Amino acid sequence: MEKLKGLDMEGKRILDAGTGGCNMTKFLEDWGARVVSIDVREDWQKECREMATDSEFITADLTDMKFIKENTFDYVICNFVISALSQNKDLLITAALREFYRVLKKQGMLVIIDYYPFEAELCPGPCDNIQIELWRLENTVAEMLGKGHLEEFSPAVLERELISIGFSDTDSSILLEEVPWPTDIFKEHEETIKEDINKIEEDYLRGAFRRKLKEIMKKAEGSVIKSGSIYELRAEK
Ligand SMILES: C[S@@+](CC[C@H](N)C(=O)[O-])C[C@H]1O[C@@H](n2cnc3c(N)ncnc32)[C@H](O)[C@@H]1O
């Protein structure tokens, strides 16, 4: 995957929005950037602090970064974070996008790398029906419990939002057309859904969701699931 192609990160002040597994923080640091890495989850940052020793870490919510002055960063990088924002609480991603705009320098750039929505009509690559069914079930069960869940946005929708916030120019392209879903990822989602189903109080609903999950997993047996595509969106302040 050719992320961040043609961009020069050396010596630049960069906000890695959503430390997560440290992939981006470490990558940017190795590239010579001056990185501030923010995540709401301190536990995620613990390991990354040891891996990226020249970067600064802050545990905070990206939708409220009052502690950072406006016009601070050359780049804000969101590597698989936009789809994760609604996992923590019901928020309008606009709040995070506005904060990214505020902390960017004039002509600074926001880069968003993420999945297209897993819907055949919104995704340019193949969208496997089995994976779509599993995704819908996971989200439905989470919503029944009042929990947040992953939510993908189409780059076209984000671009409209970014322009309305004040970004002057936006551009998006397909980074990867086909994303294979290995069996272990499928199993991880199965486990999450099972745990959530067990928390539902109504017997009849628990039963119905369990049957649906079993049916999907049976269909997935022996199939190679390739689903979804990944985009890179760039927006200049
Ligand atoms: C899929 S991971 C990101 C991976 C990371 N960028 C990387 O490249 O390795 C998503 C991260 O976003 C963080 N996150 C989600 N909502 C957030 C919020 N409102 N503020 C800060 N971090 C948030 C999660 O805690 C999680 O660590």
PDBQT file of the ligand as one rigid body, heavy atoms in Angstrom, charges set to zero:
ROOT
HETATM    1  C1  LIG A 301      -7.608   1.284  14.548  1.00  0.00    +0.000 C 
HETATM    2  S1  LIG A 301      -6.808   2.181  15.777  1.00  0.00    +0.000 S 
HETATM    3  C2  LIG A 301      -5.700   3.245  14.949  1.00  0.00    +0.000 C 
HETATM    4  C3  LIG A 301      -4.424   2.660  14.509  1.00  0.00    +0.000 C 
HETATM    5  C4  LIG A 301      -3.247   3.594  14.436  1.00  0.00    +0.000 C 
HETATM    6  N1  LIG A 301      -3.520   4.894  13.855  1.00  0.00    +0.000 N 
HETATM    7  C5  LIG A 301      -2.197   2.882  13.654  1.00  0.00    +0.000 C 
HETATM    8  O1  LIG A 301      -1.917   3.285  12.525  1.00  0.00    +0.000 OA
HETATM    9  O2  LIG A 301      -1.648   1.923  14.178  1.00  0.00    +0.000 OA
HETATM   10  C6  LIG A 301      -7.992   3.392  16.252  1.00  0.00    +0.000 C 
HETATM   11  C7  LIG A 301      -7.536   4.210  17.455  1.00  0.00    +0.000 C 
HETATM   12  O3  LIG A 301      -8.328   5.389  17.568  1.00  0.00    +0.000 OA
HETATM   13  C8  LIG A 301      -8.485   5.677  18.936  1.00  0.00    +0.000 C 
HETATM   14  N2  LIG A 301      -9.625   6.570  19.121  1.00  0.00    +0.000 N 
HETATM   15  C9  LIG A 301     -10.922   6.327  18.817  1.00  0.00    +0.000 A 
HETATM   16  N3  LIG A 301     -11.680   7.387  19.137  1.00  0.00    +0.000 NA
HETATM   17  C10 LIG A 301     -10.847   8.330  19.658  1.00  0.00    +0.000 A 
HETATM   18  C11 LIG A 301     -11.044   9.647  20.171  1.00  0.00    +0.000 A 
HETATM   19  N4  LIG A 301     -12.245  10.211  20.212  1.00  0.00    +0.000 N 
HETATM   20  N5  LIG A 301      -9.953  10.309  20.616  1.00  0.00    +0.000 NA
HETATM   21  C12 LIG A 301      -8.721   9.741  20.585  1.00  0.00    +0.000 A 
HETATM   22  N6  LIG A 301      -8.481   8.502  20.104  1.00  0.00    +0.000 NA
HETATM   23  C13 LIG A 301      -9.535   7.802  19.648  1.00  0.00    +0.000 A 
HETATM   24  C14 LIG A 301      -8.698   4.294  19.553  1.00  0.00    +0.000 C 
HETATM   25  O4  LIG A 301      -8.445   4.309  20.939  1.00  0.00    +0.000 OA
HETATM   26  C15 LIG A 301      -7.688   3.442  18.764  1.00  0.00    +0.000 C 
HETATM   27  O5  LIG A 301      -6.462   3.352  19.414  1.00  0.00    +0.000 OA
ENDROOT
TORSDOF 0
